[in-house]
Amino acid sequence: MGVTWSKVWRDLWGNKLRTLLVVLATTVGVFALGLVFGLSDVMRAQMTESHRASVSPHLEFYTSWFDQDIVDAIRHEPGVVDAEGEIRTGFRWKFEGETEWHDGTLIARADYQAQHMYPVELLEGDWPAERTLAVERMSSTYYDLPIGTPVLVEVGKRERQLSVAGVVRHPYTPPPQIGLGNATFCATPEMVAWMYGYDGVDIFDTLNVRLASFSQEAAEEAGERIKDRLQRAGLEVGYWDVVDPEVHWAQEMMDAVFLILGVLGGLSLGLSGFLVINVMNAIVVQQVWQIGVMKVIGATVRRVVRIYLATAAIYGLLSLILAVPAGVVVAHVVAIWLLDMFNIIVRDFRVMPGAVAIQVAMGLAVPLLAALVPVIGGARTTAHKAISSHGMGGGFGRGWLDRLLGRIRSLPRPMALSLRNTFRRKARVVLTLLTLTLGGVMFIMVLSVGASFTNTLDVLLDDFGFDALVVFDRAYHVARLTEVAESMPDVKRTEVWDRPDGQLALPNGEELEVGIWGVPSDSEMFDPRIASGRNLLPGDGHAILLNSKIAADEGFQVGDEIELTIGGRESTWTVVGLIRNINNDFRDNFVPFDALAQATGNANHGALMMVTFDDPDFGTQDELVADLRDTYAARRMEVVYDQSASEVREQNLSTFDVITQLMLAMAILAAVVGSAGLMSTMSINVVERAREIGMMRAIGATSLAIVAIFVVEGVLIGALSWLLAVPLSYPGARLFSDMVGATLMELPLDFSYSTAGLVIWLVIVVVLSALASLWPALRATRVSVQESLAYE
């Protein structure tokens, strides 16, 4: 082993704790980056493969009931290679002994042994048969529905008991775990006909179509052509959609999440770089005399730089040995968890070469780049200056801060000593503070984003201001709906709305499926967030509040006239305002109730009721909604869907919770890097102050007093980093919140600064600082007086 590598090895092995801390912090940063990119690559690959394996249709049509003849006719359309009908309808179910019904989705195939598109996979048990159901695997887990579970279903006005015969996997089912779907069951067409009282069983309400070749433009043209064909056959086409066979439905959302996590992972790696700078700077300062000796015997600047950069490179290599396998394994485990939510079963372990390459590149580059400035600065020191140097901090007491601290006389001597020692190595403490401060800013930013998610959801609910929303099987007279609801003692206010689907004519000649909400002119519940223009006013005719996302995408502005087709009738509306609303994939728009009734020929009738209660407490809403539903059922008015504001809130929060948890994990990694940096700083301080420790012990200082000096010093640094993080975290949290909102929801979140995050981070940073200082302090007490005074 040459002289260079002997010195590098001695520096690494002779300061094992320092080496461990630098490698640990760099490992955390490289691991965070590898986790994000590895997780992104694994999920993208698995989602794409699962989507391809699902043999997804290129076009989906949701229509009124049709038979096999329609399916056969569509198969002969130009460019169509296959068509398949299925039933996808809503129903209600509950467990035995329950009083409250659950909303569910019922899927039925004519032949489960010969499925063409979106094949349902039997995982255990049997296929659905007469008087039995199969439950989708995610619903089975979430609602605890194992094989053999008896369930009650609503058949007409009666309850009928069915049994769960099997567990299946449907590749295109929204996960109920994060509030994106109801329980999903599979049945036979005969079962559906029995439940709904149909005469025949050869019936469908969903048409799946595959084309000979896919392109977005060709699929849209074919969709319009097939839609016209279905309408000429007498079917009502409520909605149709284009499905890209190469892109999973959740891919865009996950890409946005990984972009956010990538930013946090990059910040964690940057914090590791600050730690390397700090350590390399301390090494150079400690060894400045050695550098002088090397230069006296002929070492060049390049040779000195190469020695210390080799040390930094080994830090990086050691971190890679830990970070790469950990990143691969954890990315796989987290991918299993996330993909399970999207009903994708991971059956193989994969190493993503791209993610590993990024880790290797960053794991080597960051330590080398971070070490470059302090190493070059030390290597360029002249031999005379280096040999005569006593190390950084030899001039302590000359600066204004030192003199200010020196004037503090009222503190106990150990506390005063801790305070003065904290700022003895100013460059080092600045880098340590920077690392801890940025870690705190990240932590508070993430908690503020979580609070902003919650606040945004509360604001969205306030847009409507309802405690319960009830949807009926058909439109009823306004007076009748209102009379029944107001007969309940707990109902405070009622408003009858309507919400049909419609088609918006776009400037390029295409149509966009949209939701149209009919708002009563005297509504007290509707309080929208207007992006521009004005709100609806009493007396407005064909005025519309257009979704701001639609306006931005299609170039509509306030004052424009737009064409809508609602219930087969065309009408012209004037855009009086643009509304911020994320419901229905940014496709909901709002018009006056009376104008909507006129456009649809449905005057004084509505199919949707908004209700507020005297007691708006979330804990009682579900019970009141059940009473409301029963009251309407007693009047033979069928409720097909109901939801309380608390349910809406909890379902949406469960979706955001997954994202917040992932971001919080990244913030915790940053906190680990910061605490490792502090421990490294305190360890270096202990080594540098060995003679000082020996002198204190020689004059009678106890081990407890010495430990207290270093722990207080560490806590002071942690507390100061918190004070610095407080003013920086507010603008940082606001910018990050806007970025997350724009990335995930395409509009800024309603910002809410997390004051709880401030308190939590103060507790965390004080505890971390105390623990990070404790180990070096205990090491200091184990050094004998003789060894301490002999230290050079």
N, C-alpha and C positions, 0 to 999 in steps of 0.2 A: 504494500500500500504506500503510495507516494506521500510526500509531506503535506500536500494540499488536502488530500482525502483524510490523512491522519488528523489534521486540525479540525476539519469538518466533523469527523466522527467524534472527536473529543468534545466539541461544542455541543453536539446533539446529545451525546450520552452523559456528559457531565452536568447537563441541565435538563434532566429527564422530565421534570414537571413542566418546565417552560415548553419543551418540545411537545409534550402531550397536549397542553392547552392550545398551542398554535395549530397542531394537527387536528384537534377536536373541532375548533372553531372553523377552520377551513373545510373540514369534512361536512359540517352542518350546512355551510353555504353551498358547496358542490352537491351535497345530497338534495337540498331543496330544489336546485335547478334540475338535477336529474330526475327527481320525483315528478316535477311538473311536465317536463318534456317526455319522460318515459310514460307517465300516465296518459298524456295526450295522445302519444303514438299508439299505445296499447288500445285505448278506447276507440280511436279513429279506425284502427284496423279491425277490431272486433265488431264495431257497429256496422262498418261497411260490409264485412263478410256476412254478418247476421242478416243485414238488409237484402243482400244478394240472394242468400239462401232462402229468404222468405218468399221469393218469386213474387215480388210486389207487383200489383197492377200499375199500368201507366196512367190510367184514368179511373176515378171512383165517382159513381153517380148515386145520390141518395134521393129516392123517388117515392111515389105512391106505389101501392102493391102491383106487381106484375107477375107473369107466369113464364114458363120455360120457352114458350114461343117467342117472346121478346128476346130472350138470351140467344136463341138460335138465329134470329133475324140480325142482331147486332154482329154476330160472328161473320156475317157475309158483307159487312160494311168494308169499303176500300181501306186497306192498311191495317185492318184488325186481324190478328192471328188467334186470339182467344177471348172468350167472354164467359163470365161465371156469375151466377146470382147467389146471393146469400141473404139471410135475415139478420138485421142488426137493429134491435128495438129496445125500448126501455120497459121495465116492469118493476114491481115492488115485491120485496121479500123480507122475512124476518125469522128469527129463531123461535122455537116453541117457548111459550111463556112470556115473550116480549109483547109490549103493547105498541111500540113505535116501529113503523115500517122503514126499511132501507131502500134507497133507489139502487137499481141494478141495470146492467146491460145484458141482453140475451142475444146470443149469436147462434144461428142455426144453419147447417149445411145439408144439402140434399143427400150427399153421400160422403161420409168422413173417410172412406177408403179410397176415394178418387177425387182429391182436392187439387185444384189447379194453381190457385194463387192464395197467398197468406195461409199456407197449410197449418192447420191446428195439429199439434203434436201431443200424443197421449203419453204422459209421464208415468202414471200408475193407475191401477184400477181399470175400469171399463169405459167404453164410449157411452155417451148418453143414449138412453132408450126410452121406451114407453114408461112414463111416470118417474123418470130419473133424470138427473142433471149431471154435468161435469163442470167443475169449478176451475177457473183459471188459476194458475199456480200463485201469482202475486196476491190474488184475492183470498186464496186458501190460507196463505200465511198471515195476511193482514187481518182478516176477519175470523181466523181460527175455524176453518171449515175443512176438516179432514174427511176422508172417505167414510161414508156411513152416517154423516151428520144429517139429521132430518131438518128440512127448512119448510116454512110456510110461504106460499106464493099467492098472489091475488089473482083469482080467476073470476072475471066479471065482478060481482059484488060479494063473492065468497072467498073463503080461505081454503086452500088445498095443500096437503102435505106431500112433499116430494123428498127424495133421498139423493144425496151426493154419491154418485157411483164411481167417479174418477176425477183425477187431477190432470189438467191439460195445460199446454203452453200455446198461447196465441201471440205471434211475433209483433203484433201492432196494437198493443193494449196500453192505454195510459196507466201509469202506476198509481194506485190508491195510496201508497205509502207517503207520497209527497203531495197529496191533494189534487192529483191531476185526473182522477177517474173514480167511478163507482165500482162496486163488485161486478165482475164479469163471469157469466155462466155460459155454457154451451148446451144446446138442446137439439132435438130433431124438429123438422118442420111440422110433423104431426103434433108434437107437444105444443108448439106455438099456435097452431090452428085450434087446438083444444082450449088453450088459455084465453084466446081472443075470440073464440066462437066462430071461426071461419069454416065454410063448408069444405073447401079443398085444402090440399096440403102442398100443391105445386105452386107456392107463392114466395115472392121475394120482395124486399124493399131496398136492396143495395145491389148495384151492378158494377162488377170489376172488369176492366178491359185492358188487354195488353196489345200493343201495336207491334208491327213488324220491325220497326226501328224507332228509337226514342230521340227526340230533340224537343226542347221546350216549345219552340214555335210550332212544330208539327203536331205535338200533343194538344196544344190549345186549339189549333184548327180542327183536329179530329174531335175534340171535346165539344166544340160548338156544333159540328155536324151531327154528332150522335145525340146531343141534347135536342136538336130540332127533330130528329127522327123519333125520339122518345115522346116528345110533346105531340107530334102528329099522330102517334099511336094512342093518345089520350092520357098519357101519364103526366103527373105533376113532378117536375124536377126541382126539388127544394134546394139542392146544392150539388156542385160537382167540383172535383179537384184534380190537379196534376200531381203525380208522384214521381220524383226522380229516382230511377232504379239504382243509382250509385250513391245517393245521399240519404242517410237515416234521418228520420223526422226530428230527432233530438240533437243532430250534429251541430247545427248552427248555435244552439244554446250552449252546448258544451264547449265549443270553440271560444265563445265569449268568456266563459268561466275560466278556461285555461289561459286566456290572454291576461286576465286579472291576476291569476295565480303566478303567471310568469313574471309580472311586474314585481310582486312581493318576493318571489324567489331570487330575482336579480338584486333586489335590495339586500336580501340576506347575504348573498355572495359579496356584495359591496362592503357590508359590515365586516366580513371576514378579511377583506383586503385592508381595512383600517387596522385590524388587529396585527396583521403581518407587518404593516408599516411601523406600528408601535414597537413590536418585538425586535425587528431588525434595527430600528433606531437605537433601542436600548442595548442591543448586542454591540453595535458599533461604538457607542459611548463607553460601554464597559471595557471594550478591547482597543480603545484608541491608542493606548500605550503599546500594545502588541502590533498595531498597524505601523506605529513609528519605528519599532524595531525591525519589522519586515522591510520597510522602505530603506532603512539604514544599510541592511545587508543586501540590497539590490532589487527588492520586489518593485515591479512597476504598478501603476494605477490599474492597468488591465488585469494584472495577476491578482491584486487585492480584490477587485470587483468580482473576478471569477470565483474566488474562494467563498465569498459571502453569498453570491447568487447560487452557488452550488448548495449551500445550506437551505436557501429558500426553495430551490427546486426539490430537495428531498422532503421538505415540509409538504409540498404539493403532491409528490409521489405517495407519501405515506397516507395523505388524506384520500387519495384516489383508491388505495387499497381498501379503505373502509367505506368510502362514499358510493363507489360504483355498485358493488353487490347489494349494499343496503338500499340504494335507489331502485335497483331492478326489482328486488323482492317486495319492497313496500309499494312501489307503483303497481305491481301485480295484485297485491292484496287489496289496495284501495280501488283498483279497477274492477275487481270482482264485486266489491260492495256497490260501486256506482252502477256498473252494468246490470247488476241484479235488479236495480230500480227500474231499468228500461227493459226488463224481461229478456236479457241476453245472458245465457249461461256460458261461462268461460270454461273451456274443457282442456286447454293446454297452457303451458307456461312459456312466455316469450321474452326474449331479450331484444330490446329495440336498439339497433346499431346507431341510429341517429342520436338518440339520447345519450348513449355511452360516449359517442364522439364529442358531444358538447361538454360532457362532464370532464373528459380527458383534457380537452382544449382549455376549459376554464380553470381546471384544477392545477394546470401547469402555468398558465399565463398569469392568473391573478397573483399568486405569490411572487413570481418573478417581477411583474410590473410594480407591485406594491413595494418590493424591496429595493427597486432600482434607485429611487431618489436618496434614501438614507445611506445606501451603500456607496453610491458615487460621491456623495458629500463627504463621507468618512474617508474614502480612498484618496480623495484629493487633498486631504489635510497634509501639510508639510511634516517632514520627519521631526524637525525641531519642535514644532507646536504640539505634535502628537505625544512626544516623549515628555514634554514639560506639562502636559495637560493633567488635571486632576479629575476630569470627567465632567459631564454636564451637571450643572447645579452648583459648581464650585463658587459661583458668584451670588449665591442666595443671600438675600438681605439688601441688595442694591436697588431692586425695582420698587416702584410705588406700591404694588400690591404687597410685597414682602414687608415694607415699612408699615403699611396699614395694619397688616396682621400682627406685626410686632407690638403695636400700641395697645392691643387688646389685653387687658390685665385682670379682668374680673373672672375669667374662666378658671376652672380647676387646672392644675398643671398638666395632667394627662390629656385633657380635652384641648388645651392650648397647643400642646405638642402635636396632637393629631391634626389640628387645623393648619398649623404651619407646615407640617410635613406633607399635607395634601397637595400644596402648591409648590413644593420644592422642585419637582421636575415638571415644569410647565408644559413643555411640548408633549410629554407623555400623558399628562393628565388631560390635556386638550383632546388628544386622540381617543382616550378612554371615555371621556365625556361624550364625544361625538358618537362613538359606537353605542353607548347606552341611551343617549338622547334619541338617535334615529330608531333604535329598537322600541323605545317608548312611543315615539310618534307613530310607528307602524301599528303598534298594539291599539292605541287610541283610535287611529284611523279605521281599523277593522271593526272595532266595537261601535264606532259612529256610523259606519255603513249599515251595520245590523240595526241600529236605532233608526236610521233613515229609512230602511226597508219597512220597519214597523210604522213609522210616521206616514210614509207614502201610502201604505195600505189603509191606515186610518183616514187619511184625506180622501182616498178613493171611495171609501164607504160613506164619508160625509157628503160626497157628491150626490148621493141618493138619499141618505139620511133615514133609511128604513131599518126597522128591527126584524122584519120578516118579509120575504118575497114569496108569493104564491102564484103558480101558473096553472091554468085550468085546461081541460081537454078541448074546450072550444070557447068562443067569445060569448059572454053573457051580458045582459043589459047592465049598465053602470049602476042604476038604482038598486037592482037586485043584489049585486055583489056587495055594494056598500051597506045595504040594510042588514045582511047576514053578519058581516064583520062587526058592525057597530052594535049588534045585539049582545056581543060578548063584553063582560064588565071590565076586562083588562085592556081593551083596545082603546087607544087614545085618538088616533087619526088614521083614516084610510084614504087611499088614492088609487083610482083605477087607471092603469096604463095599458099600452099594447106594445107588442114587440114582434112584428113579422120580419121575415128575411126579405131582402130585396137585392136587385142588381143595379150597380152604378155604372153608367156608360162612361168609359174612359176616353181621353182625347185620341188615343191610337185606334179607336174602333172596337176595342175589347170591352168585356164587362167584368166587374169585380163584385163578388158576393159580399154583401154587407148586412149589418143588423140595423134596424130602424126602430128607435124607441119613441113611442108616442107619449109626450109629456102633457099632463093637464095644465091648462092656462093658469090655474090658481094653486099650482103645486108649491108646497112649503118644504118638500123633501129634496127637491132638485136644486143643488147648489154647485154648479160645475166650475171647473178650472178653465177659464177662457184664456187661450193663448193669444188671440187677437180678435178684433171685432167686438161683438156684444152678445149678451145672453138672449134667449127667447123672451118675447114680451107678450102680454095679453093683447089679443087682436091681431097677432101675426098670422098670416095666411100660410102660403107654401114657403116658409122659412126653415132653414136647416142649420144646425150646429154640426159642422163636418169635422171628423176626426183629423187632428193636426198632422198625424202620420200619413194619412191618405193624401191630404193636401200637399205635404212636402214631397211625397213620392210622385204624384201625378201633376203637380204644378197648379193646383186650384188655389184661388185666393178669395178673400172676403169680397162679396159683390158679384161673384161669378154665378151663372145659372148652370145647374147640373140636371141630368136626366136620370130618373130612377124608375125601375120597373118593380112594382110591389103587387103581389098576388096576380100577376099577369097583366096589370094595367100600367101604362106608362104615364109619367107625370113630370113636371118641371118644377124645380125648387131653387130658391135663391140662398146662397151661402151668406148668413148674417154674422157668423162667428166660427172660429176654429177652437175645438175643445181638446184638452189633453185627457186621454182615456186609454188604458191599456187592455180593457176587456175585449174578449173575442178576437184576440190577436190584432188589436188596434183597428178593428173594423166596425165598432159601434158608433152610431150617429143619432142625433136627437132632433125631433120635429114636434110641432104642436099636435096634441091628441086629436083635436077636431079636424085639422087639416089632413091628418093621416086617415081618419075615419072617412072623410070625403073621398080621398084618393082610392081607398079600398072598397068603398060602398058599404061600410060597416058602421054607420052612425050610431052613437050612444052605446056602443058595445066594446068590450075589452076582454082580453084573456089573461091579464096579469094584474095582480093586486099588491100594492105596497102598503105595509101596516107598521105603525109605531105603537108601543105599549106604554102604559103608565109607569111600569117599572122596566127601564131599559137595561137592567143588569144582564150581562152576558150569561150568567149562570142560570137564569130563569127563561131565557128566550126559547130554548128548544122545547120546553114543556108547553109554553104558550103557543108555539107554532103547531104542536101536536093537537092542542085543543081547538085551534082555528081550523085545522084540516078536518077534524071530526065534526065540527059544527057545519062545515060545508057539505060533508058526506051525508049528514043527516037530512040535508035539503036536496039530496040527489044532484049535487054539483061536484063533479069529479075533479080532484086535484091531481095533476100528473107530476107536479114537481113543486117542492117547497124548500126553502132554505132560510135559516136565520143569519143575521149579521155576524153572530159569533162563529158559525160554521164557515162562512166566507173568509173571515179573518184567520181562523185556525188553518184552513186548507192552504191559503196563500202563504202564511208564515212557515208552514212545514216545507214548502218549496224553497223559500229563502234560507231556511235553517241549514240545509245541506251546503249551500254556497258559503254561508257565514262560517260554518264549522271548518271548511277547507281553508278559508282565508285566515281564520284564527290559528290553525295549525302552523301556517307560514309565519304568523306574527310570533308565535311561541318559539319557533326556531330562531328568529331574530333575537329574542330575549336570551336564548341560550348562548348565542354568539356574544352578546353584550356581557353576560356574566362571565364567560370564559375570558373575555378581554380584561375585565376587572381583576379576575383571579391572576391572570398573567402579570398585570401591572403590579399587583400587591406582592407577587412572588419575586419580581425583579427588585422591588423596593426593599424587601427583606434581605436579599443578597447584598445589595448595595449598602445597606445600613447595618451590616453585621458588626462592624467595629462599634457603632453607636449602641447597638443592643448589648454588646459585651460590656461596655462602660456602664450602662444603666444597671445591668445585673451585678457588676462589680461593686457598685455603691448601694446595693440593697434592693433594687426593683424586683418585685415578685413576677412570676410568670403570668399571673392574672392581669397585672398592670400592663405588661407588654402586649398581651393579647388584646386588651381593651383599647390600647393606643391604635393598633392596626385595624381592628374591627370598626372603631369609630371613624377612622380615616376612610375606610371603604364605604361606610354608610353615608358619610358626608359627600363622597363622590356620587353615590347613587341618588341622594336627595337633590344634589345640585343638578344632576342630569334630568330629574323630574321637573325641576323648576324651569329648565331650558326647554323641555318637551312641551310644557303647557302652552306657551304662546305659539310654538311652531305647529302643534298638532291641529289647531283650529283651521288655519288655511289649508294645511295638508289634508285634513279630513274632508273639508268641503270640496277640494279639487278631486280627491279620490272618489268621493261619493258621486260627483257629477260624471266622472269617467265610468264608474260601475253602472250608473243609471243609463248613460248613453250606450254602453256596450251591451247590457242585458235587456234593457227596456226601451232603448232609443228615445229616452227623454230623461231630464235630470230628476233625481230623487228629491223628495221634499226633505231637505237636510235637517238633521237633528244631531246636535253635538252631544256625545256621550259623557256627561259629567260623572256617571258611575264608572266609566272607563278610566277617568282621571284618578279616582280613589283606588280602584283595583290596581292600577299600574303603580301607584305610590306604595301600596302594600307589597306588591311583587318585587319592585326594584329595591326596596329597603331589605326585604328578606334575602333576595339574591345577593345583594351587596354584602350583607352580614355573612352569609354562607361562603361567598367567594373570598372574603378576607380572612375567614376563620382558619382555613387550612394553612395558608402561608404564615399566619400568626402563630399557630401551634408549632409549625416547623421552626420558627424563630426561637421559641422557648426551649427547644431540644438542643440548640447549639451551645456548647460549653463556653465559659468565659474565655478560656485560653484560645479556643478556635476562633472566637469572635474577634479578639484583639489581634490575632495573627493574620486576619484576613487582609488581602491586598487586592 
